[in-house]
Amino acid sequence: MVAGSPALLLLLSLGLCFTGAQGQGNTMAVSFLNRSMKHPKEGQWLALECHTYKTSWGVSWIRLDKDGNLHFIVYISKFSLTTFPGNKGASSQFEVSKQGSSYRLTVKNFRAQDQGIYFCIANINQVLHFSSGQRAFFPVTTTAAPTTLRAVTLTATTQSSQVTNKDISQHSPDPGRSKENMPNFCCKLVMWVNLACACLLLLTAITITTTHCQRPSSP
């Protein structure tokens, strides 16, 4: 197969230009032989069909890979004569056949390097016709987070939140309890103030009495 060939690019460009310039509809189309197929699977045989709605002398199969490189696969004539790259008559990876006005291409053991968009090209009445493309890529797979891991994470987060709230409740004063303790504190404060005043008066009385008793009596 030839990748990124300027000749193939020029050939495809000319085909598009000629078809568009003459205002002709799409006279060729490529599709999976199995109409229910959406994506090929690795290792399976993939069969594609090129429908030609006008008589042609043969078609060429071409693949456009995901990097934009063109790969020539095979040319098959209306007499079922095949030409593979290197002017070979057969291939270990591809098979091609003609069924009425349709040309079939079979990819043996479909691999990652066989992914791409498949086209067929034909020269009909001296006009180059370029078919619609058939995408052949593996299905895109998305990896979901394990359910067990998410459950463990959620549980750990919940427990951490509960512990934090408990710690805050233990260290934070209760507003209701503070209001209940306020009158008791005031009462105790008044009681201690009164007790201190009584002690002070008692101490003053004792001092005066002692001073008076120690004064000498007059003759």
Residue, then its C-alpha position, 0 to 999 in steps of 0.5 A: m500500500v502507498a501512503g500519502s501518495p501525491a498521485l492519489l491525492l491528485l486523482l481524488s481531487l480531479g475526480l471530485c472536480f469533474t463530478g461537481a463540474q458536470g453536475q452529476g449525482n453520486t453514481m457510486a456508494v460504499s457501504f458495509l455488506n452487513r447493513s446492520m453493522k455499525h463498527p467492525k471488531e478486531g480480528q473479524w472479516l470485514a466485507l465492504e461493497c461498492h455500488t456502481y450505478k453506471t457501467s464501468w471498466g473497473v474500480s479502485w479501492i482506496r483507504l483514507d487513514k485517521d492521519g489523512n494518508l491515502h492507501f491504495i488497496v487494489y484495482i479490479s476490472k470488469f472481468s475480475l482481474t485484480t492488481f494489488p500494490g507491487n503489481k501483485g495479483a493477490s494479497s494475504q490481507f484483502e480479497v476482492s470480487k465482482q457481483g453484477s454491478s457491485y464490487r466487494l472488498t473483504v478485509k481479512n483479520f481487521r486490525a487497528q491499522d486497517q481503520g479508516i474511510y474506504f472509497c472506490i473510484a471508477n472511470i465511467n464514460q471518460v469521467l472519474h467518479f469518486s464514491s461516498g466514503q464508509r467509515a470503519f473504526f473500532p467503537v469508542t469505549t469510555t471507562a467508568a469509575p468503579t462503583t466500589l471505589r465511589a461508594v468507599t469515597l462517599t462513605a469516607t466523606t460522610q464519616s469525615s463530615q460527621v466527625t467534624n460536626k461532632d467535634i464542633s458541637q463538643h467545643s462550641p458553647d450551647p446558646g440555650r445553656s449559656k442563657e440558663n447559666m446567666p441568672n445563676f452567675c448574677c446571683k452568685l456574684v451578688m452573694w459574693v459581693n454581699l459576703a465581702c462587704a459583711c466581712l469588711l464591716l466585721l473587720t472594721a468593727i473588730t479594728i475599732t474595738t481593739t483600738h478602743c480597748q488598748r487606749p489607756s484609761s484616764p486617772 
